[in-house]
Amino acid sequence: MMKMENKQVPILSVKMTKELQQAITLLQYSTVELYEYVQELSLENPVLELLDVPIRTIERLPKNMQTFENTIVERNSLKDYLREQLIDYPLSKRADVEYLIENLDQNGYLVVDIELLAEENKIEQAALEKSLELLQSLDPPGVGARTLQECILLQLKRLSPRNELAETVIFHHFHCFAEKSWRSLSAKLNEPIHIIQEISLLIQTLNPRPGASFESNLSSYITPDFTVNKHHGHLQLIFHDELLPQLTLNPFLNKCKDKDIEDYIKEKRIEARWLLNALQHRKETMMNVMEVILDKQADYFLNGKLFLKPLKLKEVAEILNIHESTVSRAVKDKYIRTPYGLVPMKSFFSGKLVNSEISTASVKERLKELIDEEDKRRPYSDQSIANELKDRYGIVISRRTVTKYRELLRIPSAAIRRQFS
């Protein structure tokens, strides 16, 4: 008979110390958030002295350069508003939803492919889709949509009472509706034209940009964390650490005769050193990640957006021997001034086409380029775009993939792009 014994088995785990938690927090902060955080700590800790106010060195860009990418969002943003609604949900449900929130654009649309997100972050696609359903149930209605069609449909489903005919029109006949083919819709649905027109008026009351009301919170224009210069075929990397909070320890707080005060100062000195170490760790991690990006994406910095290569967080993590989440935090809300404009660090991470070394980002750029130069009287259909990509650049993708990329870029169909002049 087998004898059962109780044995103690050692388990290796990482203890989340206060110091480690602080280092993780600082890494994911933008320069502005970091300054605000450090300023708050310096007010609470008499040992810390904040020497500079780097936020005052930030200047507004010329109006012709004022784009969403050149701005930062104040605390009262769409993403903060969505996170507030998740407070009552258990952490197990919130984690993936918060990750999706980070991938929303300023209009409230999800700008990355669920399948790609699941693959890159080793998350079950079915679980991520459940998280997307939760995100899409939050306010404002339509948030988390991947296309205009889905955005309108999400809002229609929230109406009380629901209009099932309007939902049918958008779900099954969206392109026909977008082209305002009322007679065709009337025939397909066996409904009089005035009913179709009433549906059109109803849909006009909906918001195609559910995150737009938060755009007024876009305020300060930022100086980037890094600048990459191109000079005679070589790249120069500049880290703008002059914008980071400049801290020092107060030398005038020496030993005190009062034991309680002395213990308090000792504790605050320890906390201050933790903060200084965490700031140094943040700087080193960001520099290491950026140097890998510079090496892997050298063709982009030298030749332009069309030369962006596939790159995953995991690849950078393995090179630096750190966790993927560390890379993700290091690039979050960080910006690079490149020869081609100001871009987020996270934009240098892109998936690739199946059986190809071409990044999906560069394919989207080629697609956009084709549409920009097309004859608007005879715009390219999605199949024509697929054919042009193959003939001109050797990029083989299906018509369905072209449609998906075009919708992610918020580019309307050929019928809507057509101009009659």
C-alpha positions in Angstrom: 0.0 0.0 0.0 1.4 3.4 -1.0 2.2 5.6 1.9 1.2 9.3 1.6 3.5 11.8 3.0 3.4 15.6 3.4 6.5 17.2 2.0 7.5 20.9 1.7 8.4 21.7 -1.9 10.3 25.0 -2.4 8.6 27.3 -5.0 10.5 30.0 -6.8 8.5 33.2 -6.9 9.2 36.9 -7.3 8.2 39.0 -4.3 6.6 42.3 -5.3 8.6 44.6 -3.0 7.8 48.2 -2.7 11.0 49.1 -4.5 10.2 46.8 -7.5 6.6 48.1 -7.6 7.9 51.6 -7.8 10.3 50.8 -10.6 7.5 49.2 -12.6 5.3 52.2 -12.0 7.9 54.7 -13.1 8.8 52.8 -16.3 5.3 53.0 -17.7 4.9 56.7 -17.0 5.2 59.4 -19.7 7.6 62.3 -19.0 4.6 64.5 -17.9 3.2 61.8 -15.6 6.6 61.0 -14.2 7.2 64.7 -13.3 3.8 65.0 -11.6 4.5 61.8 -9.6 8.0 62.8 -8.5 6.7 66.3 -7.6 4.1 64.8 -5.4 6.7 62.5 -3.7 9.0 65.5 -3.2 6.3 67.3 -1.3 5.8 64.4 1.0 9.5 63.6 1.6 11.6 66.3 3.1 14.8 64.5 2.1 14.0 64.9 -1.6 14.7 68.2 -3.4 13.3 68.7 -6.9 15.9 70.9 -8.7 14.2 71.7 -11.9 10.8 72.0 -13.5 11.3 70.4 -16.9 7.7 70.5 -17.9 8.1 74.3 -18.5 10.5 73.5 -21.3 7.8 71.9 -23.4 6.7 74.1 -26.3 3.7 74.0 -28.6 4.3 72.9 -32.1 3.4 75.0 -35.2 -0.3 74.6 -36.2 0.6 72.7 -39.3 2.3 70.0 -37.1 -0.5 69.8 -34.5 -1.7 66.2 -34.8 -3.0 63.7 -32.3 0.5 62.0 -32.3 2.0 65.3 -31.1 -0.2 65.6 -28.0 -0.6 64.0 -24.6 -3.9 63.4 -22.9 -4.7 64.9 -19.5 -5.9 62.6 -16.7 -9.6 63.1 -17.6 -9.3 61.1 -20.8 -11.4 58.5 -22.6 -9.1 55.7 -21.4 -9.3 57.0 -17.8 -13.1 57.2 -18.0 -13.2 53.6 -19.3 -10.9 52.4 -16.5 -13.1 54.0 -13.9 -16.0 51.9 -15.1 -14.0 48.7 -14.5 -13.4 49.4 -10.8 -16.2 47.0 -9.6 -15.0 44.2 -11.8 -12.6 41.5 -10.5 -8.9 41.8 -11.5 -9.2 38.6 -13.5 -11.7 40.3 -15.9 -10.1 43.8 -15.9 -6.5 42.9 -17.0 -7.2 42.0 -20.7 -9.9 44.8 -21.0 -7.4 47.4 -19.8 -4.9 46.1 -22.3 -7.5 46.6 -25.1 -8.2 50.1 -23.7 -4.5 50.9 -24.3 -5.0 50.1 -28.0 -7.9 52.5 -28.6 -7.4 55.5 -30.8 -8.7 59.0 -30.0 -12.1 58.2 -31.6 -12.6 55.1 -29.3 -11.9 52.6 -32.0 -9.8 49.4 -31.5 -7.0 49.9 -33.9 -5.3 46.5 -33.7 -6.4 43.1 -34.8 -7.7 40.8 -32.0 -6.0 37.7 -33.5 -2.7 39.4 -33.7 -3.0 40.8 -30.2 -3.8 37.3 -28.9 -0.8 35.8 -30.7 1.7 38.4 -29.7 0.7 38.4 -26.0 0.0 34.6 -25.7 -3.7 35.2 -24.7 -6.5 32.9 -25.8 -8.3 34.6 -28.7 -11.7 33.5 -27.3 -10.8 35.1 -23.9 -9.7 38.3 -25.6 -13.0 38.5 -27.6 -14.9 38.1 -24.3 -12.9 41.0 -22.9 -13.8 43.0 -26.1 -17.5 42.3 -25.4 -17.0 43.8 -21.9 -15.2 46.8 -23.3 -18.0 47.4 -25.9 -20.6 47.3 -23.1 -19.1 50.4 -21.4 -19.9 54.0 -22.1 -19.7 55.8 -24.4 -21.8 53.6 -26.6 -19.8 52.4 -29.7 -16.5 52.4 -27.9 -14.2 49.5 -28.8 -15.6 49.1 -32.3 -13.2 48.0 -35.0 -15.1 49.5 -37.9 -17.7 52.2 -38.5 -20.3 49.5 -39.2 -19.6 47.9 -35.9 -19.7 51.2 -34.1 -23.1 52.1 -35.4 -24.4 48.6 -34.7 -23.3 48.7 -31.1 -25.1 52.0 -30.6 -28.3 50.7 -32.3 -28.3 47.7 -29.9 -28.3 50.1 -27.0 -31.5 51.9 -28.1 -34.7 51.4 -26.2 -36.8 50.3 -27.8 -34.5 48.7 -30.3 -35.1 49.2 -34.0 -34.5 45.8 -35.6 -35.0 47.0 -39.2 -32.2 49.6 -38.7 -29.9 46.8 -37.2 -30.7 44.7 -40.2 -29.8 47.5 -42.6 -26.5 48.1 -41.0 -25.6 44.5 -40.4 -26.5 43.1 -43.8 -26.6 46.1 -46.1 -24.1 48.5 -44.7 -22.3 49.3 -48.0 -25.6 49.8 -49.8 -26.7 52.2 -47.0 -23.4 54.1 -47.0 -23.9 54.7 -50.8 -27.4 56.0 -50.0 -29.0 53.5 -52.4 -32.4 54.0 -51.0 -34.3 52.4 -53.9 -32.1 49.3 -53.8 -32.6 49.0 -50.1 -36.3 49.5 -50.4 -36.4 46.6 -52.9 -34.2 44.3 -50.9 -36.1 44.8 -47.7 -39.5 45.2 -49.2 -40.0 48.4 -47.3 -41.2 51.8 -48.6 -38.5 54.4 -49.3 -39.7 56.7 -46.5 -39.0 54.0 -44.0 -35.5 53.7 -45.3 -35.1 57.5 -45.0 -36.4 57.4 -41.5 -33.7 54.8 -40.6 -31.1 57.2 -42.2 -32.3 60.0 -40.0 -32.1 57.8 -36.9 -28.5 56.7 -37.7 -27.5 60.3 -38.2 -28.3 60.9 -34.5 -25.7 58.3 -33.5 -22.0 59.2 -32.9 -19.5 57.7 -35.4 -16.7 58.9 -33.2 -17.6 57.9 -29.6 -14.3 59.1 -28.2 -14.5 62.5 -29.9 -16.0 64.2 -26.9 -12.8 63.6 -25.0 -10.7 65.3 -27.6 -11.0 68.6 -25.9 -8.7 67.1 -23.3 -5.8 67.1 -25.8 -3.7 69.9 -24.6 0.0 70.1 -24.2 2.5 69.5 -27.0 5.4 67.4 -26.0 9.1 67.2 -26.7 9.8 63.6 -27.4 11.7 61.2 -25.2 14.1 60.4 -28.0 15.4 62.0 -31.2 16.8 59.9 -34.1 18.9 62.0 -36.6 20.1 60.8 -40.0 23.5 62.1 -41.1 25.4 60.8 -44.1 23.8 57.4 -43.9 24.4 57.0 -40.2 21.9 57.3 -37.3 22.4 59.3 -34.1 20.2 58.6 -31.1 19.6 61.3 -28.5 17.8 60.6 -25.2 16.2 63.7 -23.8 17.0 63.1 -20.1 17.2 66.9 -19.6 13.4 66.8 -19.4 13.4 64.3 -16.6 12.9 65.4 -13.0 16.2 66.4 -11.5 16.4 65.2 -7.9 18.9 65.4 -5.1 19.0 64.5 -1.4 18.7 67.4 1.1 22.1 67.6 2.8 20.9 69.7 5.7 18.8 67.0 7.3 21.4 65.5 9.5 21.1 63.4 12.6 18.7 64.7 15.2 18.7 64.2 19.0 15.0 63.3 18.9 14.9 59.5 18.3 11.5 59.6 16.5 12.5 62.3 14.2 15.8 60.6 13.4 14.0 57.3 12.6 11.6 59.3 10.4 14.4 60.9 8.4 16.2 57.6 8.1 13.1 56.0 6.6 12.6 58.9 4.2 16.2 58.7 3.1 15.7 55.0 2.2 12.6 55.9 0.2 14.4 58.7 -1.6 17.3 56.3 -2.6 14.7 53.8 -3.9 13.2 56.5 -6.0 16.6 57.6 -7.4 17.4 54.0 -8.2 14.0 53.5 -9.9 14.6 56.6 -12.0 18.0 55.3 -13.1 16.5 51.9 -13.9 13.8 53.6 -16.0 16.4 55.5 -18.0 18.6 52.4 -18.6 15.6 50.2 -19.6 14.3 52.8 -22.1 17.7 53.3 -23.6 18.3 49.6 -24.0 14.8 49.1 -25.6 15.4 52.1 -27.9 18.8 50.8 -29.0 17.3 47.5 -30.1 14.5 49.3 -32.0 17.1 51.5 -33.7 19.1 48.4 -34.7 16.1 46.4 -35.9 14.3 49.3 -37.6 17.4 51.0 -39.1 15.8 50.8 -42.6 12.8 52.8 -41.4 14.9 55.6 -39.9 17.2 55.7 -43.0 14.6 55.3 -45.8 11.1 56.0 -44.5 7.8 54.5 -43.3 7.5 51.9 -46.0 10.6 50.1 -44.7 9.2 49.3 -41.3 10.0 45.6 -40.5 8.0 43.1 -38.4 9.0 43.3 -34.8 7.5 41.8 -31.7 7.8 42.8 -28.0 8.9 39.2 -27.4 11.9 39.6 -29.7 13.2 42.7 -28.0 12.5 41.1 -24.6 14.6 38.0 -25.5 17.5 40.2 -26.8 17.6 42.2 -23.5 16.8 39.1 -21.3 13.8 40.9 -19.8 10.0 40.2 -19.7 7.7 41.2 -22.5 5.7 43.3 -20.1 8.8 45.3 -19.3 9.2 46.2 -22.9 5.5 47.1 -23.2 5.8 49.5 -20.2 9.0 51.0 -21.6 7.4 52.0 -24.8 4.0 53.1 -23.3 3.3 56.8 -23.9 6.9 57.4 -25.1 7.6 59.3 -28.3 10.4 59.5 -30.9 11.2 62.4 -33.1 12.3 60.8 -36.4 13.3 62.3 -39.8 9.7 61.6 -40.8 7.8 63.1 -37.9 6.9 62.5 -34.3 5.8 58.9 -33.7 5.0 56.7 -30.6 7.6 54.1 -29.7 5.0 51.4 -29.8 4.4 52.0 -33.5 7.7 50.3 -34.3 6.1 46.9 -33.2 4.2 45.3 -36.0 3.2 41.8 -37.0 4.0 40.4 -40.4 2.2 38.8 -43.3 1.9 35.0 -43.3 5.0 33.4 -45.0 6.5 36.8 -45.4 9.0 39.2 -43.8 6.9 42.2 -44.7 5.3 44.0 -41.8 1.6 44.6 -41.7 2.3 48.3 -41.0 4.3 48.8 -44.2 1.5 47.0 -46.2 -1.0 49.4 -44.8 1.3 52.3 -45.8 1.5 51.0 -49.3 -2.3 50.5 -49.4 -2.8 54.1 -48.2 -0.3 55.4 -50.8 -2.2 53.6 -53.6 -5.5 55.1 -52.6 -4.0 58.6 -52.2 -2.8 58.6 -55.8 -5.8 56.8 -57.4 -8.1 58.5 -60.0 -11.0 59.5 -57.8 -13.4 59.2 -60.7 -12.4 55.5 -61.0 -11.2 54.5 -57.5 -9.6 51.2 -56.9 -11.8 48.4 -55.7 -10.4 46.2 -52.9 -9.6 43.5 -55.4 -7.8 46.1 -57.6 -5.8 47.2 -54.6 -4.8 43.6 -54.0 -3.7 43.2 -57.6 -1.7 46.5 -57.6 0.1 45.5 -54.4 1.1 42.2 -56.0 2.1 43.7 -59.4 4.0 46.7 -58.0 5.5 45.5 -54.8 5.2 41.7 -54.8 2.9 41.8 -51.8 0.4 39.0 -52.0 -2.7 39.5 -49.9 -6.4 38.6 -50.4 -9.2 41.1 -51.2 -10.6 40.3 -47.8 -7.3 41.3 -46.1 -7.3 44.6 -48.1 -10.8 45.3 -46.9 -9.8 44.7 -43.3 -6.7 46.9 -43.5 -8.7 49.6 -45.3 -11.3 49.7 -42.6 -8.7 49.8 -39.9 -7.3 52.8 -41.6 -10.8 54.4 -41.6 -10.7 54.6 -45.5 -14.2 54.3 -47.0 -15.0 51.9 -49.8 -14.4 52.7 -53.5 -18.1 53.5 -54.0 -17.9 56.2 -51.3 -14.6 57.5 -52.5 -15.8 58.0 -56.1 -16.1 61.6 -57.2 -18.5 62.6 -60.0 -16.7 65.6 -61.5 
